[in-house]
Amino acid sequence: MVAGVVSQIMAARSPNVFRLEGALPAASVYQPTLFMHMLRDGRTAAMVEENQELLHSSGVRAEQYLLEPLPVNKSFFSDRIEEVPPSLSERLHHVLQDGGFLDHEHYLAYDPR
């Protein structure tokens, strides 16, 4: 049985994603949910707020954990993804930097979406 949901860096576009088939009453229809999203992502934050309000109004615990920005250094990807070798991580960093996606401190300069 599912004891809860952790939604990482996203919100649900439809409240039906929280539903369990055939579960009643409302408090058992939805699962307790933890939303983990990026501090600077206003678009996702707005959707998380809507999702959280829906869950709270149904008597379900829903919390948020805000993720601080991280600098994208040369080893950013290889430090986090086992399958990414350091040479590829460094190339990805250079592509982001040369493309103007990173600021002078190596943080994302803007939302690349």
PAZAPA-4460 file (N, C-alpha, C; in steps of 0.05 Angstrom, whole numbers, plus 32768, in hexadecimal, padded with zeros to 4 digits):
% residues 113
    n_x    n_y    n_z   ca_x   ca_y   ca_z    c_x    c_y    c_z   seq   type   mol
   8011   7FE8   8000   8000   8000   8000   8012   8019   8000     1      M     A
   8009   802D   7FF2   8017   8046   7FF0   8011   8056   8009     2      V     A
   8027   8060   8017   8023   806F   802F   8024   808D   802A     3      A     A
   802E   8095   8013   8030   80B1   800C   803D   80B5   7FF1     4      G     A
   803E   80CD   7FE8   8049   80D4   7FCE   805E   80EA   7FD2     5      V     A
   8075   80E7   7FC4   8089   80FD   7FC3   808A   8106   7FA6     6      V     A
   8082   811F   7FA2   8082   812A   7F87   809A   813C   7F85     7      S     A
   80AE   8134   7F74   80C7   8142   7F72   80C7   8154   7F5A     8      Q     A
   80CA   816E   7F5F   80CC   8183   7F4A   80B5   8183   7F37     9      I     A
   809D   817E   7F41   8086   8180   7F30   806C   8181   7F41    10      M     A
   8057   8189   7F34   803D   8189   7F40   802A   817A   7F2C    11      A     A
   8013   8173   7F36   8000   8165   7F24   7FEE   8179   7F16    12      A     A
   7FEC   8175   7EFC   7FDA   8187   7EEC   7FBD   8180   7EF1    13      R     A
   7FB7   8167   7EF9   7F9C   815F   7EFE   7F9B   8153   7F1A    14      S     A
   7F87   815A   7F2A   7F85   814F   7F45   7F7F   8131   7F45    15      P     A
   7F77   8126   7F2E   7F71   8109   7F2D   7F8A   80F8   7F31    16      N     A
   7FA2   8104   7F2D   7FBA   80F5   7F31   7FBD   80EC   7F4F    17      V     A
   7FB0   80FA   7F61   7FB2   80F3   7F7D   7F9E   80DE   7F86    18      F     A
   7F8B   80D7   7F74   7F76   80C5   7F7B   7F7F   80A8   7F7C    19      R     A
   7F73   8099   7F8F   7F76   807C   7F8F   7F5C   8070   7F86    20      L     A
   7F5C   805F   7F73   7F43   8053   7F69   7F33   8045   7F7F    21      E     A
   7F1A   804D   7F81   7F07   8040   7F93   7F0A   8047   7FB0    22      G     A
   7F1B   805A   7FB7   7F20   8060   7FD3   7F0C   8076   7FDC    23      A     A
   7F00   8072   7FF3   7EEE   8085   8000   7EF2   8084   801E    24      L     A
   7EED   8098   802D   7EE6   80B4   8026   7EFE   80C4   801C    25      P     A
   7EF9   80DE   801A   7F0D   80F0   800E   7F29   80ED   801A    26      A     A
   7F2A   80EC   8034   7F45   80EA   8041   7F54   80D2   8038    27      A     A
   7F46   80BD   8030   7F55   80A5   8027   7F57   80A4   8008    28      S     A
   7F4B   80B7   7FFA   7F4D   80B8   7FDD   7F68   80C2   7FD5    29      V     A
   7F73   80D5   7FE3   7F8C   80E1   7FDD   7FA1   80D7   7FF1    30      Y     A
   7FBA   80D6   7FE8   7FD0   80CE   7FF9   7FDE   80E7   8004    31      Q     A
   7FEA   80E5   801D   7FFB   80FB   8027   8011   8100   8012    32      P     A
   8017   8119   800E   8029   8120   7FF8   803D   8135   8001    33      T     A
   8056   8130   7FF9   806C   8143   7FFD   8074   814D   7FE2    34      L     A
   8072   8167   7FDE   807B   8174   7FC5   8097   817F   7FC9    35      F     A
   80AA   8176   7FB9   80C5   8181   7FBA   80C9   8190   7FA0    36      M     A
   80CD   81AA   7FA2   80D0   81BA   7F89   80E5   81D0   7F8D    37      H     A
   80EE   81DB   7F77   8103   81EE   7F77   80F9   820A   7F7F    38      M     A
   8108   8216   7F91   8102   8230   7F9C   80FC   8245   7F87    39      L     A
   810B   8245   7F71   8108   825A   7F5D   80F4   8254   7F47    40      R     A
   80E7   823D   7F48   80D4   8234   7F33   80B8   823D   7F3B    41      D     A
   80B1   8255   7F34   8097   8261   7F3B   807F   8252   7F2E    42      G     A
   8083   8249   7F16   806D   823B   7F08   8065   8221   7F17    43      R     A
   8079   8211   7F1E   8074   81F9   7F2D   8069   81FF   7F48    44      T     A
   8074   8214   7F55   806B   821B   7F70   804D   8222   7F70    45      A     A
   8044   8230   7F5C   8027   8237   7F5A   8016   821E   7F58    46      A     A
   801F   820A   7F47   800F   81F1   7F44   8010   81E1   7F5E    47      M     A
   8027   81E1   7F6B   8029   81D3   7F85   8016   81DF   7F99    48      V     A
   8014   81F9   7F9A   8002   8206   7FAD   7FE5   81FD   7FA8    49      E     A
   7FDD   81FB   7F8E   7FC2   81F2   7F87   7FBE   81D5   7F90    50      E     A
   7FD2   81C4   7F8A   7FD1   81A8   7F92   7FCF   81A5   7FB0    51      N     A
   7FDF   81B5   7FBF   7FDF   81B3   7FDC   7FC4   81BC   7FE7    52      Q     A
   7FB8   81D1   7FDC   7F9E   81DA   7FE6   7F89   81C4   7FE1    53      E     A
   7F8A   81B7   7FCA   7F77   81A1   7FC5   7F7A   818B   7FD9    54      L     A
   7F92   8183   7FDE   7F97   816D   7FF1   7F8E   8175   800D    55      L     A
   7F96   818E   8016   7F8E   8197   8031   7F6F   8198   8033    56      H     A
   7F62   81A2   801E   7F44   81A4   801F   7F37   8188   8021    57      S     A
   7F46   8173   8019   7F3C   8158   801B   7F45   814A   8034    58      S     A
   7F52   815A   8046   7F5B   814F   805F   7F74   813E   805E    59      G     A
   7F83   8143   8049   7F9C   8133   8045   7FB4   8145   804A    60      V     A
   7FC8   8139   8058   7FE0   8147   805E   7FF0   814B   8044    61      R     A
   7FF9   8164   803F   8009   816B   8028   801D   8180   8031    62      A     A
   8036   817B   802C   804B   818E   8034   805D   8195   801C    63      E     A
   806D   81AA   801F   8080   81B2   800B   809C   81B3   8016    64      Q     A
   80AF   81AC   8006   80CB   81AE   800D   80D8   81BD   7FF6    65      Y     A
   80E3   81D4   7FFB   80EF   81E4   7FE5   810C   81DE   7FE2    66      L     A
   8114   81D9   7FC9   8130   81D2   7FC2   813F   81EB   7FBA    67      L     A
   8155   81F0   7FC8   8166   8207   7FC2   8174   8202   7FA7    68      E     A
   817B   8218   7F99   818A   8215   7F80   81A6   820A   7F86    69      P     A
   81B0   81FB   7F73   81CB   81F1   7F74   81DB   81FB   7F5C    70      L     A
   81F4   8202   7F60   8204   8209   7F49   820A   81F1   7F37    71      P     A
   820A   81F5   7F1D   820F   81E0   7F0A   822D   81E1   7F04    72      V     A
   823D   81D3   7F13   825A   81D3   7F0E   8261   81BC   7EFB    73      N     A
   827A   81B9   7EF5   8282   81A5   7EE1   827C   8188   7EE8    74      K     A
   827A   8183   7F02   8274   8167   7F0A   8257   8164   7F13    75      S     A
   8246   8178   7F0E   822A   8178   7F17   821C   815E   7F0F    76      F     A
   821D   8156   7EF6   820E   813F   7EEC   821B   8125   7EF5    77      F     A
   8235   8123   7EF3   8243   810A   7EFA   8242   8105   7F18    78      S     A
   8240   811A   7F28   823D   8116   7F45   8222   810B   7F4D    79      D     A
   820E   810E   7F3C   81F3   8107   7F43   81E8   80EF   7F33    80      R     A
   81F4   80EA   7F1C   81EA   80D4   7F0A   8201   80C1   7F04    81      I     A
   81FF   80AA   7F0F   8215   8096   7F0D   821D   8091   7EF0    82      E     A
   8209   8091   7EDE   820F   808A   7EC2   821C   80A1   7EB2    83      E     A
   821E   80B8   7EBE   822A   80CF   7EB0   8247   80D1   7EB8    84      V     A
   825A   80CC   7EA5   8276   80CF   7EAC   827E   80EC   7EAF    85      P     A
   8294   80F1   7EBE   829D   810D   7EC2   82A2   811C   7EA8    86      P     A
   82AC   810F   7E94   82B1   811D   7E7A   8297   8128   7E6E    87      S     A
   8281   8118   7E6F   8267   8121   7E65   825C   8137   7E76    88      L     A
   825E   8134   7E90   8255   8149   7EA3   8262   8164   7E9D    89      S     A
   827C   8163   7E98   828B   817B   7E92   8281   8187   7E77    90      E     A
   827C   8176   7E64   8272   8180   7E4A   8257   818D   7E4D    91      R     A
   8245   8180   7E5C   822B   818B   7E61   822C   81A6   7E6E    92      L     A
   823E   81A9   7E82   8242   81C2   7E8F   824B   81D8   7E7B    93      H     A
   825D   81D1   7E6A   8267   81E4   7E56   8251   81EC   7E43    94      H     A
   8240   81D9   7E3A   822A   81E0   7E28   8217   81F3   7E36    95      V     A
   8210   81EE   7E4F   81FE   8200   7E5D   820B   821C   7E61    96      L     A
   8224   821C   7E67   8232   8235   7E6B   8234   8245   7E51    97      Q     A
   823D   8237   7E3B   8240   8244   7E21   8226   824D   7E15    98      D     A
   8210   823F   7E1D   81F6   8246   7E13   81E8   825D   7E22    99      G     A
   81F6   8267   7E37   81EB   827C   7E47   81D6   8274   7E5B   100      G     A
   81D5   825A   7E61   81C2   8250   7E75   81CB   8254   7E92   101      F     A
   81E5   8258   7E96   81F0   825B   7EB1   81F9   8278   7EB6   102      L     A
   81F5   8281   7ECF   81FF   829B   7ED6   821C   8299   7EDE   103      D     A
   8228   82AF   7EE7   8244   82B0   7EEE   824B   829E   7F06   104      H     A
   8237   8296   7F16   823C   8284   7F2D   8234   8267   7F26   105      E     A
   822E   8262   7F0D   8227   8247   7F02   820B   823E   7F0B   106      H     A
   81F9   8250   7F13   81DD   8249   7F17   81CE   824D   7EFD   107      Y     A
   81B8   823F   7EFA   81A7   8244   7EE2   819F   8261   7EE2   108      L     A
   81A4   826E   7ECB   819E   828A   7EC9   8180   828F   7EC5   109      A     A
   8172   827C   7EBA   8155   827E   7EB6   814A   8262   7EB2   110      Y     A
   8130   8260   7EB3   8123   8246   7EAF   8125   823E   7E92   111      D     A
   8134   8228   7E8C   8138   8221   7E70   8120   8216   7E61   112      P     A
   810A   8212   7E70   80F2   8208   7E62   80E7   821C   7E4F   113      R     A
***
